Amino acid sequence: MNLTINDLAVFTNGSSNKKPIVFVHGFPLDHFMWDKQVDFLSDDYYCVRYDIRGLGNSPAGDGQFTMESFVDDLESVVVDLKLNKPVLCGLSMGGYISLRALERMQDKFSAVILFDTRSEADANEGKLKRAAGIKRINAEGLAPFTKDFITNCYGEYYKQNYKTEIDKRILKSSQFDPAGVKGSLLAMLGRNDTTGYLNKINIPALVICGEQDALTPPEVMKSMAEKINGAEFIVIKNSGHLSPVENPGDVNEAVKNFLDRI
């Protein structure tokens, strides 16, 4: 079912009587990145996805986004759909949103799954890189930035074997509103550091990382997982920063095993 909540494009699969899972996608992607997980889980769970403001089918407005406004949007989806303690599942930027959401309102969620993300705020080098991305989009348009950024997200195995799929993803993201993409860069640049909150997470947590992830490598994510009480950490083979897309079989098995235990 397709819905509009607080101007956001929201998509639901499965019965609303089942346990809810909210999927928060990465940058600069859209809700389609979770297709394989939703196909796998929607018989047993109520799967809720949405396009983050300014990306996919959600309008950019003025493009002046913060991580707090992204968390406000997530909260509006949970409240409007009357979701009872959903499992929160976020990748990369979706992980930043998820971690800040837990810091603000952990009691609204029953468990969390974090893919290919980190708790640290951007250091100076990262801030300058995001600022350079905005400058490049202004100078060259969105397509060159999108091509380079998205290509870097995939691991070597996927790049060698799924070039057509990567090209389709790049083309789709290149058609987003540039104001929305730049707004996301601003939100990530200005986000707060959630590392100090990790040991206060007291709901079940699964942390997943692609073995070839160049943006948030396994050692970085393992360190994050070790700060979360009782968190499970899994490395997914033959995948980079987009593990649910690159190796959905192993990811789905890991997620299902986790969900069966909570």
N, C-alpha and C positions, 0 to 999 in steps of 0.2 A: 504494500500500500504506500502511495506517495502522499505526503502531507506538507503543509507549510506551518512552521511554528516560529514565531518571532522573526519572520522573514527568512528563516532557514529552510532549505530543502531537506526533508526528513523522509526516510524510507524504512518500512518495517516489513519483516518476513516472519511467518510463523504465528502461532496463537498467542494472543495477549494473556491467556490464562497460564502460560508456561513461564518459567524463570527467565527474566529479562537480561540481555547482554547489550551494552551500549558500546559501539565501535567508533573510535575517533581516529581518523586517517592522518597520514603524514603530509608533508609539504614537498612539492606543490602538486598534490594529488587530489582525489575525491573519493566518495564512498565506494566506488567500484573496486578499489584495491582489496576490499574485504569479500569479494564475490565467492571465492572458494571456501572461506570459513562459513559464510552464511548458508551456502548450499549444503554444507556438511552438518550444520548445527540446527537449522531452522525447523526440523521435525520435532526436536526436543526442547528448544529454547525460543524465546521471543527475541528476535534479533533486530536491533534498532541501529540504523546508521544515519548519518547526516553529513552534508557538505559544510565544512567549516566556512564561516562568513568570508566572502570574497573569492572562494574557490569553488570549482564545480558549478552547480546550479544555484548556489546561494549568492545573492547580490553583494557587491563590494561597498555600496554606499559611498561615503567619503574616503574609505580606505584607512581611516585613522584607528587602527586596532591596537589593543594591548592584550597581554596574556589574561589579564583580569576580565576583559570583555569576552574573550573566548570561553573562559570558565563560566561567566554569566550565561552564555549561550548554551553550554552543556547543561547547566542547571535548569534552564527554561525547558529543554527537551525532557529531562527527567520529571519535572513538575507537571508539565502540560500533559504528558502521556500517563501520569500517575504511576510511574514505575516504582515498584516496591523493592528497594535495595538491589538494584541491578548489579551485575558484574561489570566492571569498567575495564575497557580494553583499548589501549592507545599505542600508536607507533610513532616514533620520532617526535615531531611537533605535537602529535596527538598524545604522546607520552608526557611532554611538558605540561599540556593541558590537564592530563589525568593526575599528575603528581601535585599540581597546584590545587586541583579540585579536592584531592584527599586532604591537603593541608587546610582547606577552608571548610570542608563538609564531609569528612570521612564517614560520618554516621549514615549518610544517604546510600552507601554502597556496601555490598556484601563480600566482595573480593576484587582484586585488580590483576590484570595481565599487562605487562609492560614489554613492548617490542622495540628493540633497536633504538634506544633513547638514553638520556642521561639526566641526572638531577642537577648538575652544576649549571650555573648561569654562564653565558658567554664571557670568556676572558677578553682582554683588549684585542687580541688578534682575531678572535671570532666576531667581535663587534665590527671591526674594520672590514672584515670579509663580507659581512651582510650589508654594510654601507656601500661597499664597492659593487655588490649585486644590484642594489637600487640604482646606483649611478649608471651601471651598464644597461639596465632595462630602459632608463630614461634616454640613453644615447643610441642604443641599437635596437630597441624593441624587445619584446618578451622572448621570442623564439631562440635566439642564440644562448641566452642565459639558461632557459629551460633545458635545451639540449645538453649543455655541459653539466648542469646540476643533476638532472635525472640519470644521465649515463653513469655518473660517478656513484650513484646510489646502488647500482647492481654489482653483484660479484662476478668474477671472471667466468664462472661456469655458465651463468645465465646469459652473459654477454655473448659467449661463443655459440650458444645453442638456441637462443630465443631473440634474435635480432629483430624479427618482424614485430614481435610483441613490444619490444622496447621502442621501436619507431612509432608504433601506434600510441603508446603512452606519451611520448614526447609531443606528438602532434596534438593530442587532446589537451595536454596541459598548456601548450603554446597558444591555445585559443581562449584561455581564461582571461578575465579582466586584469590588465596589468596593475591597476590600482589595488586589487585584492592580493595579488602576489607580493607587491611592495609592502602592503599593510601587514602581511604575515611576517615578512622579514623584519619590520619594525617591532612587531610584537615579540618575536623571538630575541631580537637584540636587547630589548628592554626587560626581559623576564627576570624574576627573582630566582635565587638559588634555593632549591628545596632539599638540599643534602641534609641539613640539620633536622629535617622532619622525618627522614627515612626510618629512624629507630622508634618513631611514634606510630608507625603504621601497624595496626593490630588486627587487620583483616588478612585472610589468606592471599598470598602474592606469588605470581609466577613471572619470572623474568626470562625473556627469550632473546637470543642474539644470533644473527647469521655469522658463520665462522669466517666469512670473507668480508665482514662489515668494515669498511675503511673509515666511516664517519663516527661510529660508536663501537669500537673494537671489543671483542669478548672480554679482554682484561678489564676494560673500563666498566662494562656492564656487570661483570662478576663482582667487582669491588662495590658497586651500587647494591647488588643483591645481598651481599654479605652484611650490609647495614640495616636490612629489613628483617625483622624477627621472623624466623621460620620460612623465609622465602625460598622457593625452588628456582634454580638456575639451569637453563638448558641452552646448549649451542646447537644450531641447526646447520647441517652440512650443506654444501653446494649452494650457499646463498650469501648475499651481502646485506645491505641495509634494509632491504624490502623482503625479509624472510617469508612473510605470509604469501607473497606473490611468487617468489622464486622457488620455494619448496613447500607448497601447501600440504602435501601429504604428511610430512614429518611434523609440520606445525599443527595441523588438525589433530593428529594423534596426541601430541603433547598437551594441547588445550583440552581435548576431551578427557584425557587421564586426570588432568587437574580438576576439571569441573565435576568429574565423577566422585572426587574425594571430598569436595567441600559441601 
